[in-house]
Amino acid sequence: MDIVIAVVSAIFLLLGGFLCVTGGVGILRFPDFYTRIHATGVTDTLGAGLILIGLMLQVPDVLVLVKLVIILLMTLFINPVATHALAQAALKSGLSPLLQSKNHKGG
Amino acid sequence: MLIATTVAILVAMFLAMIRGIVGPTFYDRILAVNMFGTKTVLFISLIGFVMGRPEFLDIAIVYALLNFISVIGVLHFSGSVEFRHDDHDNSTVEKDS
């Protein structure tokens, strides 16, 4: 039973780390600000959630588990709010999204 | 596994820092700083487990709140004239793609 929990925790941690690296590559290579928000959103919700769940499976006592749940809830509530505010501020200030009709005129 | 995940988080933080340095618009830099802060929360949590001291999670909670307040605070002032975005700045982005 102990080794099952260790393996599941390792799977969660590695999957979360892989998603975080994927989001890092995405924020570096995506062409537009609004597409980079998508890459950041993947790491902020799913990557952080998977890593924190993987840590929750190997906690020593209950208080650490409570703190990890608090961090997970704050991550899940705070980061979409910050991303939404960022996208709204960018759109209000006149930063236009990169549309396909701008690249291929008449296409 | 903890150390491998920590290295992955460090790689993601490095890539986000590159985007924060070269980011063409003001909002790209804010986005990169936000992502860097989230990764810092995860990094502090993982380091606490690697070193066997889960008390680091308190620092992670404080850092998550600080990150949120800093992003919202900067965005509150981003509507003023100094940060006003001109659309011809975006033309460099469109040429790159």
Backbone of each chain as ProteinMPNN parsed JSONL, in Angstrom:
{"seq_chain_A": "MDIVIAVVSAIFLLLGGFLCVTGGVGILRFPDFYTRIHATGVTDTLGAGLILIGLMLQVPDVLVLVKLVIILLMTLFINPVATHALAQAALKSGLSPLLQSKNHKGG", "coords_chain_A": {"N_chain_A": [[0.833, -1.207, 0.0], [1.989, 1.152, 0.704], [3.887, 1.568, -1.258], [2.323, 1.893, -3.441], [1.092, 4.355, -3.036], [3.384, 5.94, -3.148], [4.154, 5.59, -5.825], [1.943, 6.635, -7.201], [2.047, 9.263, -6.299], [4.512, 10.012, -7.42], [3.867, 9.861, -10.121], [1.953, 11.9, -10.342], [3.54, 14.114, -9.631], [5.524, 14.133, -11.639], [3.969, 14.456, -13.919], [2.865, 16.97, -13.423], [5.213, 18.528, -13.391], [6.022, 18.174, -16.031], [3.902, 19.45, -17.354], [4.344, 22.036, -16.461], [6.808, 22.67, -17.653], [5.982, 22.522, -20.284], [4.173, 24.672, -20.388], [6.019, 26.712, -19.973], [7.571, 26.574, -22.322], [5.514, 27.213, -24.045], [4.855, 29.85, -23.291], [7.043, 31.075, -24.23], [7.107, 30.654, -26.975], [4.664, 31.134, -28.23], [2.745, 33.206, -30.48], [1.36, 35.523, -29.742], [-0.001, 37.839, -27.344], [-2.449, 37.049, -26.202], [-2.551, 34.367, -26.74], [-0.433, 33.529, -25.246], [-1.443, 33.843, -22.716], [-3.078, 31.639, -22.567], [-1.173, 29.551, -22.445], [-0.013, 30.143, -19.982], [-2.226, 29.775, -18.345], [-2.605, 27.007, -18.378], [-0.38, 26.047, -16.907], [-0.867, 27.309, -14.501], [-3.229, 26.303, -13.405], [-3.658, 23.431, -13.941], [-1.037, 22.346, -13.879], [0.025, 23.3, -11.409], [-1.96, 22.272, -9.734], [-1.68, 19.465, -10.078], [0.938, 19.079, -9.11], [0.662, 19.911, -6.459], [-1.246, 18.068, -5.524], [0.235, 15.765, -5.805], [2.153, 16.283, -3.849], [0.496, 16.245, -1.647], [0.009, 13.579, -1.248], [2.145, 12.585, 0.143], [2.388, 13.58, 2.767], [3.582, 14.356, 6.087], [2.007, 14.949, 8.401], [-1.27, 16.129, 9.554], [-1.571, 18.878, 9.592], [0.171, 19.904, 7.675], [-1.079, 18.907, 5.44], [-3.437, 20.403, 5.491], [-2.381, 22.95, 5.025], [-1.404, 22.575, 2.439], [-3.796, 22.155, 1.073], [-4.922, 24.661, 1.402], [-3.108, 26.215, -0.092], [-3.583, 25.103, -2.611], [-6.292, 25.767, -3.043], [-6.097, 28.568, -3.004], [-4.436, 28.946, -5.222], [-6.105, 27.991, -7.234], [-8.158, 29.84, -7.131], [-7.018, 32.407, -7.25], [-5.266, 32.704, -9.466], [-6.754, 32.421, -11.969], [-8.325, 34.733, -11.64], [-6.405, 36.78, -11.668], [-5.36, 36.398, -14.233], [-7.611, 36.9, -15.782], [-8.101, 39.595, -15.143], [-5.797, 40.68, -16.2], [-6.034, 40.112, -18.968], [-8.331, 41.58, -19.495], [-7.5, 44.187, -18.907], [-5.525, 44.49, -20.845], [-7.015, 44.304, -23.175], [-8.686, 46.5, -22.916], [-6.858, 48.56, -23.066], [-6.215, 48.654, -25.685], [-4.691, 46.715, -26.961], [-4.621, 44.704, -29.599], [-5.904, 41.49, -30.528], [-4.036, 38.945, -32.243], [-5.034, 38.363, -35.367], [-6.054, 36.085, -37.927], [-6.745, 37.138, -40.331], [-5.228, 39.349, -40.523], [-2.687, 38.52, -41.167], [-2.96, 37.029, -43.52], [-4.008, 38.587, -46.038], [-7.13, 39.08, -47.448], [-7.615, 36.416, -47.399]], "CA_chain_A": [[0.0, 0.0, 0.0], [2.855, 2.322, 0.781], [4.572, 1.808, -2.53], [1.319, 2.369, -4.399], [0.968, 5.803, -2.817], [4.609, 6.575, -3.64], [4.147, 5.597, -7.29], [0.916, 7.587, -7.662], [2.587, 10.604, -6.036], [5.552, 10.294, -8.417], [3.206, 10.121, -11.407], [1.364, 13.248, -10.279], [4.6, 15.133, -9.615], [6.191, 14.22, -12.937], [3.026, 15.03, -14.885], [2.804, 18.41, -13.155], [6.451, 19.145, -13.86], [5.99, 18.19, -17.496], [2.981, 20.507, -17.794], [4.956, 23.343, -16.209], [7.79, 22.927, -18.715], [5.211, 22.782, -21.502], [3.706, 26.05, -20.319], [7.181, 27.591, -20.157], [7.858, 26.617, -23.755], [4.407, 27.908, -24.693], [4.919, 31.301, -23.074], [8.174, 31.598, -24.993], [7.013, 30.459, -28.416], [3.386, 31.522, -28.827], [2.991, 34.444, -31.215], [0.528, 36.649, -29.37], [-0.207, 37.942, -25.897], [-3.64, 36.318, -25.772], [-2.237, 32.939, -26.749], [0.462, 33.255, -24.113], [-2.3, 33.687, -21.54], [-3.519, 30.237, -22.546], [-0.067, 28.727, -21.956], [0.132, 30.379, -18.549], [-3.358, 29.204, -17.645], [-2.388, 25.57, -18.213], [0.53, 25.777, -15.787], [-1.359, 27.856, -13.234], [-4.287, 25.491, -12.809], [-3.459, 21.977, -13.97], [0.308, 22.003, -13.425], [0.129, 23.53, -9.96], [-2.852, 21.335, -9.058], [-1.102, 18.123, -10.063], [2.106, 19.038, -8.221], [0.222, 19.999, -5.056], [-1.881, 16.788, -5.17], [1.336, 14.827, -5.61], [2.75, 16.535, -2.526], [-0.467, 15.888, -0.602], [0.02, 12.14, -1.01], [3.268, 12.179, 0.993], [2.508, 14.517, 3.881], [3.838, 13.694, 7.368], [0.903, 15.082, 9.368], [-2.509, 16.701, 9.027], [-1.449, 20.327, 9.438], [0.791, 20.132, 6.371], [-2.131, 18.654, 4.442], [-4.338, 21.567, 5.486], [-1.686, 24.061, 4.348], [-1.366, 22.301, 1.001], [-5.139, 22.391, 0.537], [-5.088, 26.123, 1.334], [-2.343, 26.701, -1.25], [-4.27, 24.665, -3.83], [-7.494, 26.578, -3.236], [-5.71, 29.937, -3.376], [-3.963, 28.918, -6.601], [-7.226, 27.818, -8.158], [-9.017, 31.023, -7.163], [-6.322, 33.667, -7.483], [-4.621, 32.834, -10.762], [-7.693, 32.823, -13.026], [-8.739, 36.13, -11.454], [-5.319, 37.643, -12.133], [-5.265, 36.285, -15.684], [-8.767, 37.588, -16.351], [-7.876, 41.039, -15.021], [-4.728, 41.044, -17.133], [-6.563, 40.125, -20.331], [-9.284, 42.682, -19.636], [-6.743, 45.439, -18.969], [-4.847, 44.567, -22.141], [-8.0, 44.569, -24.226], [-9.176, 47.871, -22.759], [-5.834, 49.525, -23.438], [-6.063, 48.708, -27.129], [-3.839, 45.669, -27.518], [-5.547, 43.899, -30.384], [-5.45, 40.117, -30.732], [-3.45, 38.635, -33.552], [-6.032, 37.635, -36.129], [-5.485, 35.459, -39.116], [-6.998, 37.964, -41.503], [-4.176, 40.362, -40.645], [-1.522, 37.931, -41.808], [-3.28, 36.626, -44.887], [-5.0, 39.562, -46.466], [-8.026, 38.563, -48.449], [-7.69, 34.963, -47.367]], "C_chain_A": [[0.863, 1.251, 0.0], [3.498, 2.637, -0.562], [3.584, 2.271, -3.598], [1.156, 3.875, -4.282], [2.199, 6.532, -3.35], [4.608, 6.66, -5.158], [3.136, 6.593, -7.824], [1.397, 9.017, -7.449], [3.645, 10.983, -7.053], [4.939, 10.594, -9.767], [2.613, 11.528, -11.431], [2.448, 14.315, -10.37], [5.233, 15.268, -10.991], [5.27, 14.81, -13.988], [2.908, 16.546, -14.687], [4.053, 19.131, -13.619], [6.511, 19.222, -15.372], [5.065, 19.289, -18.004], [3.577, 21.886, -17.556], [6.0, 23.675, -17.262], [7.083, 23.22, -20.032], [4.682, 24.216, -21.533], [4.835, 27.048, -20.491], [7.573, 27.711, -21.617], [6.776, 27.392, -24.492], [4.483, 29.414, -24.508], [6.082, 31.903, -23.849], [7.916, 31.579, -26.491], [5.695, 30.891, -29.033], [3.48, 32.926, -29.408], [2.346, 35.68, -30.622], [0.379, 36.682, -27.864], [-1.366, 37.068, -25.442], [-3.455, 34.813, -25.884], [-1.274, 32.57, -25.633], [-0.322, 33.133, -22.815], [-2.782, 32.248, -21.424], [-2.412, 29.331, -21.989], [0.129, 28.906, -20.455], [-1.006, 29.752, -17.763], [-3.221, 27.705, -17.424], [-1.484, 25.3, -17.009], [-0.062, 26.25, -14.465], [-2.411, 26.974, -12.598], [-3.907, 24.015, -12.769], [-2.074, 21.594, -13.464], [0.467, 22.159, -11.924], [-0.756, 22.561, -9.191], [-2.267, 19.944, -8.971], [0.08, 18.033, -9.115], [1.661, 19.08, -6.76], [-0.498, 18.723, -4.617], [-0.811, 15.719, -4.961], [2.046, 15.037, -4.288], [1.812, 16.115, -1.405], [-0.412, 14.406, -0.278], [1.178, 11.696, -0.129], [3.483, 13.14, 2.15], [2.814, 13.757, 5.174], [2.688, 13.811, 8.358], [-0.234, 15.894, 8.763], [-2.362, 18.188, 8.763], [-0.822, 20.693, 8.095], [-0.22, 19.913, 5.254], [-3.081, 19.833, 4.343], [-3.685, 22.742, 4.767], [-1.635, 23.837, 2.84], [-2.73, 22.516, 0.357], [-5.396, 23.894, 0.414], [-4.343, 26.686, 0.122], [-3.043, 26.321, -2.548], [-5.518, 25.507, -4.094], [-7.133, 28.0, -3.65], [-5.196, 29.987, -4.801], [-5.121, 28.833, -7.578], [-8.131, 29.039, -8.2], [-8.276, 32.259, -7.658], [-5.838, 33.779, -8.919], [-5.584, 33.078, -11.92], [-8.177, 34.261, -12.881], [-7.67, 37.08, -11.986], [-5.196, 37.598, -13.651], [-6.419, 37.01, -16.371], [-8.582, 39.108, -16.292], [-6.82, 41.516, -16.0], [-5.243, 41.129, -18.563], [-7.526, 41.277, -20.534], [-8.569, 44.026, -19.725], [-6.046, 45.592, -20.306], [-5.825, 44.907, -23.25], [-8.526, 45.987, -24.143], [-8.145, 48.888, -23.216], [-5.541, 49.495, -24.926], [-5.116, 47.697, -27.724], [-4.719, 44.686, -28.276], [-5.013, 42.482, -30.522], [-4.924, 39.905, -32.142], [-4.432, 37.774, -34.326], [-5.412, 37.09, -37.397], [-5.67, 36.329, -40.345], [-5.971, 39.069, -41.632], [-2.956, 39.804, -41.364], [-1.788, 37.617, -43.272], [-4.38, 37.549, -45.378], [-5.816, 38.983, -47.617], [-8.18, 37.059, -48.403], [-8.607, 34.446, -46.376]], "O_chain_A": [[0.526, 2.265, -0.611], [3.635, 3.796, -0.954], [3.963, 2.959, -4.546], [1.089, 4.585, -5.285], [2.082, 7.609, -3.933], [5.01, 7.677, -5.724], [3.415, 7.316, -8.781], [1.189, 9.882, -8.3], [3.691, 12.126, -7.508], [5.416, 11.471, -10.488], [2.753, 12.255, -12.414], [2.299, 15.3, -11.093], [5.458, 16.382, -11.465], [5.71, 15.571, -14.85], [2.858, 17.307, -15.654], [3.969, 20.225, -14.179], [6.988, 20.208, -15.934], [5.391, 19.983, -18.967], [3.353, 22.805, -18.344], [6.084, 24.814, -17.72], [7.53, 24.066, -20.807], [4.734, 24.888, -22.563], [4.644, 28.11, -21.083], [7.872, 28.803, -22.101], [7.059, 28.132, -25.435], [4.213, 30.174, -25.438], [6.105, 33.109, -24.099], [8.459, 32.414, -27.214], [5.608, 31.007, -30.256], [4.221, 33.757, -28.884], [2.743, 36.794, -30.963], [0.603, 35.68, -27.185], [-1.275, 36.413, -24.404], [-4.135, 34.056, -25.19], [-1.29, 31.445, -25.132], [0.085, 32.404, -21.91], [-2.883, 31.702, -20.324], [-2.676, 28.453, -21.167], [0.403, 27.943, -19.739], [-0.802, 29.255, -16.656], [-3.667, 27.185, -16.402], [-1.781, 24.433, -16.187], [0.21, 25.66, -13.419], [-2.486, 26.897, -11.372], [-3.841, 23.414, -11.697], [-1.935, 20.633, -12.707], [0.977, 21.267, -11.247], [-0.372, 22.078, -8.126], [-2.338, 19.301, -7.923], [0.229, 17.045, -8.396], [2.213, 18.37, -5.92], [-0.381, 18.326, -3.458], [-0.922, 14.878, -4.069], [2.497, 14.074, -3.668], [2.258, 15.682, -0.342], [-0.744, 14.003, 0.837], [1.205, 10.546, 0.309], [4.619, 13.479, 2.48], [2.355, 12.627, 5.344], [2.417, 12.86, 9.09], [-0.171, 16.298, 7.602], [-2.956, 18.713, 7.821], [-1.225, 21.663, 7.454], [-0.225, 20.63, 4.253], [-3.487, 20.221, 3.247], [-4.336, 23.448, 3.997], [-1.799, 24.773, 2.057], [-2.817, 23.002, -0.771], [-6.009, 24.348, -0.552], [-4.874, 27.527, -0.604], [-3.094, 27.12, -3.483], [-5.773, 25.912, -5.229], [-7.77, 28.576, -4.531], [-5.471, 30.943, -5.526], [-5.133, 29.504, -8.61], [-8.81, 29.261, -9.202], [-8.836, 33.068, -8.399], [-5.981, 34.835, -9.536], [-5.265, 33.882, -12.795], [-8.414, 34.939, -13.88], [-7.978, 38.058, -12.667], [-4.959, 38.624, -14.29], [-6.236, 37.65, -17.406], [-8.867, 39.816, -17.258], [-6.921, 42.606, -16.562], [-4.943, 42.078, -19.287], [-7.552, 41.89, -21.602], [-8.959, 44.898, -20.501], [-5.978, 46.694, -20.849], [-5.518, 45.691, -24.149], [-8.786, 46.617, -25.168], [-8.505, 49.961, -23.7], [-4.687, 50.251, -25.39], [-4.764, 47.811, -28.898], [-5.473, 43.924, -27.671], [-3.802, 42.285, -30.622], [-5.313, 40.587, -33.09], [-4.646, 36.608, -33.997], [-4.384, 37.573, -37.871], [-4.873, 36.279, -41.282], [-5.833, 39.671, -42.697], [-2.27, 40.528, -42.086], [-0.967, 37.896, -44.145], [-5.561, 37.294, -45.143], [-5.282, 38.476, -48.604], [-8.816, 36.479, -49.283], [-8.76, 33.231, -46.25]]}, "seq_chain_B": "MLIATTVAILVAMFLAMIRGIVGPTFYDRILAVNMFGTKTVLFISLIGFVMGRPEFLDIAIVYALLNFISVIGVLHFSGSVEFRHDDHDNSTVEKDS", "coords_chain_B": {"N_chain_B": [[11.91, 11.887, -7.277], [10.877, 14.278, -6.339], [13.049, 15.992, -6.647], [13.42, 15.944, -9.399], [11.03, 17.116, -10.249], [11.415, 19.614, -9.11], [13.557, 20.556, -10.632], [12.265, 20.718, -13.103], [10.421, 22.742, -12.549], [12.213, 24.819, -12.158], [13.252, 25.088, -14.731], [10.951, 25.96, -16.084], [10.589, 28.386, -14.745], [12.843, 29.729, -15.629], [12.338, 29.961, -18.394], [10.046, 31.57, -18.297], [11.215, 33.828, -17.242], [12.844, 34.64, -19.332], [10.869, 35.392, -21.192], [9.799, 37.501, -19.765], [11.894, 39.299, -19.884], [12.393, 39.8, -22.647], [9.886, 40.422, -23.541], [7.555, 41.86, -25.78], [5.43, 43.647, -25.283], [3.997, 45.587, -22.584], [2.154, 44.074, -21.145], [2.875, 41.47, -21.615], [5.125, 41.246, -20.047], [4.028, 41.546, -17.495], [2.441, 39.268, -17.428], [4.42, 37.293, -17.543], [5.712, 37.777, -15.122], [3.677, 37.142, -13.347], [3.364, 34.389, -13.846], [5.881, 33.565, -13.091], [5.772, 34.103, -10.361], [3.796, 32.275, -9.526], [5.102, 29.888, -10.099], [7.13, 30.178, -8.268], [5.819, 29.813, -5.841], [5.16, 27.074, -6.036], [7.749, 26.1, -6.174], [8.848, 26.769, -3.687], [7.25, 25.196, -2.031], [7.994, 22.622, -2.933], [10.729, 22.635, -2.323], [10.585, 22.742, 0.423], [9.625, 20.156, 0.943], [11.703, 18.645, -0.106], [13.864, 19.293, 1.554], [12.881, 18.317, 3.876], [11.468, 19.937, 5.591], [8.519, 20.947, 6.146], [7.568, 23.371, 7.013], [8.01, 25.405, 5.318], [5.791, 25.838, 3.823], [4.208, 27.834, 4.861], [5.533, 30.157, 4.061], [5.111, 29.864, 1.365], [2.341, 30.234, 1.16], [2.134, 32.938, 1.914], [3.585, 34.041, -0.156], [1.979, 33.487, -2.349], [-0.271, 35.116, -1.881], [0.994, 37.608, -1.96], [1.903, 37.729, -4.559], [-0.495, 37.823, -6.004], [-1.572, 40.268, -5.087], [0.378, 42.036, -5.993], [0.203, 41.795, -8.785], [-2.465, 42.616, -9.302], [-2.258, 45.184, -8.27], [-0.388, 46.445, -9.983], [-1.829, 46.278, -12.344], [-3.915, 47.934, -11.728], [-2.867, 50.451, -12.016], [-2.281, 50.409, -14.662], [-4.013, 51.512, -16.455], [-3.48, 54.147, -16.701], [-1.928, 57.025, -18.289], [0.758, 56.67, -18.864], [1.218, 53.994, -19.283], [-0.174, 53.465, -21.502], [-1.075, 51.598, -24.302], [0.233, 51.575, -27.538], [-0.915, 50.711, -30.743], [0.832, 50.2, -32.759], [3.027, 49.094, -31.666], [2.484, 46.458, -31.611], [3.001, 45.54, -34.094], [5.519, 44.503, -34.492], [5.315, 42.073, -33.261], [3.519, 40.813, -34.908], [4.98, 40.596, -37.232], [6.908, 38.782, -36.503], [5.581, 36.38, -36.283]], "CA_chain_B": [[10.845, 12.529, -8.028], [10.761, 15.666, -5.894], [14.129, 16.796, -7.217], [13.144, 16.081, -10.833], [9.978, 18.134, -10.412], [12.005, 20.919, -8.799], [14.32, 20.982, -11.806], [11.301, 21.125, -14.133], [9.9, 24.059, -12.162], [13.265, 25.808, -12.398], [13.304, 25.332, -16.179], [9.794, 26.791, -16.438], [10.851, 29.74, -14.241], [13.836, 30.348, -16.507], [11.673, 30.345, -19.643], [9.188, 32.715, -18.009], [12.054, 35.009, -17.054], [13.243, 35.103, -20.674], [9.733, 36.13, -21.768], [9.677, 38.768, -19.057], [12.94, 40.243, -20.306], [12.28, 40.204, -24.05], [8.485, 40.609, -23.908], [7.422, 43.094, -26.565], [4.5, 44.605, -24.699], [3.966, 45.699, -21.122], [1.322, 43.022, -20.551], [3.655, 40.235, -21.648], [6.014, 41.216, -18.877], [3.214, 41.284, -16.311], [2.056, 37.847, -17.487], [5.585, 36.485, -17.191], [5.958, 37.94, -13.685], [2.637, 36.373, -12.662], [3.702, 32.975, -13.955], [7.082, 33.356, -12.276], [5.358, 34.053, -8.961], [3.121, 30.995, -9.272], [6.131, 28.85, -10.06], [7.888, 30.326, -7.026], [5.033, 29.158, -4.786], [5.374, 25.623, -6.164], [9.166, 25.814, -5.906], [9.074, 26.815, -2.232], [6.622, 23.996, -1.465], [8.808, 21.441, -3.244], [11.989, 22.71, -1.573], [10.258, 22.349, 1.788], [9.542, 18.701, 1.049], [13.024, 18.063, -0.381], [14.713, 19.472, 2.731], [12.246, 17.726, 5.042], [10.949, 20.976, 6.49], [7.276, 21.441, 5.536], [7.172, 24.702, 7.494], [8.147, 26.345, 4.211], [4.499, 26.069, 3.185], [3.726, 29.147, 5.305], [6.124, 31.155, 3.166], [4.463, 29.713, 0.062], [1.024, 30.884, 1.246], [2.349, 34.387, 1.907], [4.041, 34.457, -1.48], [0.841, 33.457, -3.274], [-1.056, 36.339, -1.665], [1.798, 38.757, -2.388], [1.919, 37.705, -6.021], [-1.805, 38.286, -6.484], [-1.738, 41.696, -4.8], [1.274, 42.819, -6.847], [-0.319, 41.837, -10.159], [-3.65, 43.469, -9.334], [-1.813, 46.55, -8.033], [0.202, 46.998, -11.199], [-2.883, 46.434, -13.35], [-4.748, 49.062, -11.361], [-2.248, 51.657, -12.561], [-1.947, 50.255, -16.069], [-4.908, 52.285, -17.284], [-3.054, 55.541, -16.781], [-1.434, 57.437, -19.598], [2.127, 56.228, -19.119], [1.229, 52.613, -19.728], [-1.114, 53.317, -22.603], [-0.443, 50.795, -25.344], [-0.005, 51.96, -28.92], [-1.108, 49.471, -31.477], [1.923, 49.901, -33.691], [3.988, 48.217, -30.998], [2.125, 45.067, -31.863], [3.358, 45.147, -35.449], [6.717, 43.656, -34.443], [4.869, 40.723, -32.918], [2.889, 40.186, -36.06], [5.99, 40.226, -38.219], [7.645, 37.61, -36.047], [4.827, 35.13, -36.379]], "C_chain_B": [[10.688, 13.991, -7.632], [11.816, 16.535, -6.549], [13.916, 16.981, -8.72], [12.068, 17.133, -11.077], [10.511, 19.526, -10.104], [12.814, 21.454, -9.971], [13.387, 21.436, -12.93], [10.719, 22.5, -13.831], [10.949, 25.142, -12.43], [13.39, 26.128, -13.884], [12.154, 26.234, -16.613], [9.99, 28.222, -15.947], [11.845, 30.471, -15.13], [13.198, 30.813, -17.82], [10.756, 31.546, -19.431], [10.004, 33.983, -17.818], [12.545, 35.554, -18.394], [12.111, 35.909, -21.314], [9.539, 37.462, -21.06], [10.717, 39.777, -19.475], [12.69, 40.719, -21.735], [10.865, 40.618, -24.443], [8.196, 41.906, -24.616], [6.486, 44.109, -25.926], [4.608, 44.578, -23.173], [3.228, 44.524, -20.498], [2.002, 41.657, -20.629], [4.553, 40.122, -20.426], [5.225, 40.925, -17.599], [2.795, 39.818, -16.258], [3.219, 36.95, -17.07], [5.891, 36.583, -15.697], [4.937, 37.151, -12.875], [2.948, 34.883, -12.688], [4.934, 32.642, -13.121], [6.72, 33.263, -10.788], [4.654, 32.752, -8.608], [4.122, 29.857, -9.184], [6.968, 28.967, -8.779], [7.159, 29.684, -5.86], [5.255, 27.647, -4.825], [6.796, 25.246, -5.792], [9.447, 25.813, -4.404], [8.451, 25.588, -1.565], [7.491, 22.76, -1.686], [10.109, 21.444, -2.462], [11.754, 22.345, -0.118], [10.181, 20.844, 1.956], [10.89, 18.044, 0.794], [13.903, 18.151, 0.862], [14.093, 18.88, 3.99], [11.728, 18.735, 6.045], [9.674, 21.557, 5.89], [6.806, 22.774, 6.1], [7.301, 25.755, 6.4], [6.812, 26.661, 3.552], [3.872, 27.383, 3.638], [4.239, 30.252, 4.399], [5.459, 31.087, 1.797], [3.087, 30.379, 0.059], [1.175, 32.401, 1.159], [2.764, 34.853, 0.521], [2.91, 34.436, -2.499], [-0.008, 34.713, -3.124], [-0.323, 37.567, -2.193], [1.82, 38.883, -3.903], [0.615, 38.254, -6.587], [-1.959, 39.785, -6.286], [-0.842, 42.533, -5.698], [0.731, 42.903, -8.264], [-1.534, 42.749, -10.245], [-3.262, 44.93, -9.127], [-1.209, 47.192, -9.26], [-0.868, 47.22, -12.254], [-3.803, 47.598, -13.023], [-4.193, 50.364, -11.936], [-2.0, 51.565, -14.059], [-2.9, 51.006, -16.977], [-4.494, 53.732, -17.435], [-2.283, 55.793, -18.077], [-0.056, 56.845, -19.892], [2.181, 54.822, -19.677], [0.387, 52.398, -20.974], [-0.426, 52.655, -23.802], [-0.786, 51.351, -26.715], [-0.024, 50.712, -29.78], [0.027, 49.197, -32.452], [3.057, 49.158, -33.011], [3.745, 46.764, -31.329], [2.591, 44.592, -33.228], [4.617, 44.277, -35.467], [6.335, 42.215, -34.12], [4.281, 40.042, -34.134], [3.91, 39.812, -37.124], [6.736, 38.961, -37.815], [6.906, 36.315, -36.334], [4.784, 34.607, -37.806]], "O_chain_B": [[10.401, 14.843, -8.474], [11.541, 17.663, -6.958], [14.198, 18.051, -9.258], [12.178, 17.943, -11.998], [10.121, 20.503, -10.744], [12.771, 22.647, -10.274], [13.672, 22.412, -13.625], [10.543, 23.322, -14.73], [10.618, 26.243, -12.872], [13.604, 27.279, -14.263], [12.343, 27.156, -17.405], [9.61, 29.17, -16.635], [11.719, 31.674, -15.362], [13.476, 31.912, -18.301], [10.689, 32.437, -20.278], [9.564, 35.075, -18.176], [12.652, 36.766, -18.578], [12.345, 36.965, -21.901], [9.154, 38.449, -21.688], [10.467, 40.981, -19.432], [12.766, 41.917, -22.008], [10.653, 41.111, -25.551], [8.554, 42.969, -24.109], [6.727, 45.312, -26.02], [5.214, 43.689, -22.575], [3.626, 44.028, -19.444], [1.738, 40.784, -19.803], [4.718, 39.046, -19.851], [5.672, 40.17, -16.736], [2.791, 39.199, -15.194], [3.036, 35.975, -16.341], [6.283, 35.595, -15.075], [5.272, 36.561, -11.847], [2.812, 34.196, -11.675], [5.018, 31.57, -12.521], [7.285, 32.455, -10.051], [4.875, 32.187, -7.536], [4.02, 28.98, -8.326], [7.458, 27.961, -8.267], [7.784, 29.081, -4.988], [5.504, 27.017, -3.797], [7.032, 24.208, -5.173], [10.189, 24.967, -3.905], [9.036, 25.007, -0.652], [7.703, 21.959, -0.776], [10.556, 20.399, -1.99], [12.604, 21.718, 0.514], [10.611, 20.304, 2.974], [11.204, 17.015, 1.392], [14.608, 17.198, 1.192], [14.701, 18.928, 5.059], [11.567, 18.418, 7.223], [9.737, 22.567, 5.189], [5.748, 23.265, 5.707], [6.774, 26.859, 6.527], [6.702, 27.634, 2.807], [3.095, 27.986, 2.898], [3.501, 31.16, 4.015], [5.262, 32.111, 1.143], [2.705, 31.014, -0.924], [0.443, 33.067, 0.427], [2.354, 35.922, 0.069], [2.876, 35.265, -3.409], [-0.419, 35.31, -4.12], [-0.929, 38.454, -2.794], [1.764, 39.981, -4.457], [0.618, 39.047, -7.528], [-2.414, 40.496, -7.183], [-1.235, 43.618, -6.127], [0.788, 43.965, -8.885], [-1.63, 43.568, -11.16], [-3.859, 45.821, -9.732], [-1.481, 48.356, -9.552], [-0.838, 48.216, -12.976], [-4.406, 48.188, -13.92], [-4.949, 51.266, -12.296], [-1.555, 52.537, -14.67], [-2.626, 51.132, -18.17], [-5.094, 54.47, -18.217], [-2.027, 54.872, -18.853], [0.26, 56.551, -21.045], [3.077, 54.488, -20.452], [0.252, 51.27, -21.448], [0.638, 53.081, -24.25], [-1.956, 51.575, -27.025], [0.751, 49.779, -29.569], [0.171, 48.07, -32.925], [3.954, 48.646, -33.68], [4.663, 45.944, -31.331], [2.585, 43.393, -33.505], [4.773, 43.421, -36.338], [6.935, 41.267, -34.626], [4.506, 38.855, -34.371], [3.732, 38.825, -37.838], [7.144, 38.168, -38.664], [7.52, 35.281, -36.595], [4.188, 33.561, -38.063]]}, "name": "protein", "num_of_chains": 2, "seq": "MDIVIAVVSAIFLLLGGFLCVTGGVGILRFPDFYTRIHATGVTDTLGAGLILIGLMLQVPDVLVLVKLVIILLMTLFINPVATHALAQAALKSGLSPLLQSKNHKGGMLIATTVAILVAMFLAMIRGIVGPTFYDRILAVNMFGTKTVLFISLIGFVMGRPEFLDIAIVYALLNFISVIGVLHFSGSVEFRHDDHDNSTVEKDS"}
